[in-house]
Amino acid sequence: MDKKNIRHTIVSYLLITVGILTYTFGWAAFMLPAQIVGGGVSGISSVLYYAVGIKLPIGVMNFIINGILLAVGFKVLGPKFGIGTIFGIVMSSLCFILWQQVLHVENLFDVSQFGDFMCAIIGGVLCGGGIGLTFTMGGNSGGTDIIALIINKYRNVSPGKVILYLDLFIIGSSWFVSHKIENVIFGYIVMVVMTYVLDMVLDGNKQSYQIMVFSPKNDEIAEAVTSEVGRGATLLDAEGCYSKQQQKVLLLMVHRTDKPHVMQIIHRIDPSAFISVSKAQGVYGKNFEKLKL
């Protein structure tokens, strides 16, 4: 491994650590003092700690549960979990212990001055931002995704749907922590906020759109987009199913920031143009994102 790769690996793991520190800080400083439970293994650990009365530190329980899941995952799925997963599990457990048992971060903030709703919002933002940074660098914190992969092996259910159902169940069980239905609702608010922030971190600044334009002035629109926005355009041959007339369909791939300008150009040249706009899951190559395997 050359120096460049070594430097890249070190920076990646440092950023993964920062992400996990942020994620666990959101839990330790805002959510746990307010007895708000989120999803994942951290949520399971919280329920066991507060409701069942298992008085092991949440960081220790997080490590034990993740360790069991990892062992079962190795047994059922084989050695498909990399060093990043193991690093994330160990680091998240250590960070929980750092915030709670070493620094006692819950004493730094009087969460009552924020209110449970704001604790849910702030905790969700920190958790989503932290885990998003971790995912961006190729890391993760283990957790219920292992369960999802195991179930997916034997049942035709997508891992994402399994994780959603598990998080809904875990948050719902938080009623046994405080016996307050509002805390369950706050838990679901955390899940929504965390998911939104996570998506923004992963795809927000990379969001691209596919725009298809049906207009007799597509050549003029394409030229204007190319000259004014600096984006390429593609003309596709098409045939109307009803009219049987040949026509050209203009295909545009644009960044989120370019979309308003492109729409203005289309409306300026042909206000009656038929336009289809859809979010692209990913656009790679030629002035867009670089494909990373």
DAHU-V313086 format. One record per run of one state. SS is the DSSP state (hx for helix, st for strand, lp for the rest). FROM is the first residue (numbers start at 0). TO is the last residue. If there is no record, write none. Layout:
SS_FROM_TO + SS_FROM_TO
//
This chain:
lp_0_1 + hx_2_30 + lp_31_38 + hx_39_51 + lp_52_56 + hx_57_76 + lp_77_81 + hx_82_101 + lp_102_103 + hx_104_106 + lp_107_109 + hx_110_112 + lp_113_114 + hx_115_135 + lp_136_142 + hx_143_153 + lp_154_157 + hx_158_171 + lp_172_173 + hx_174_177 + lp_178_179 + hx_180_205 + lp_206_206 + st_207_213 + lp_214_216 + hx_217_227 + lp_228_231 + st_232_238 + lp_239_244 + st_245_254 + hx_255_268 + lp_269_272 + st_273_279 + lp_280_282 + st_283_283 + lp_284_287 + st_288_288 + lp_289_292
//
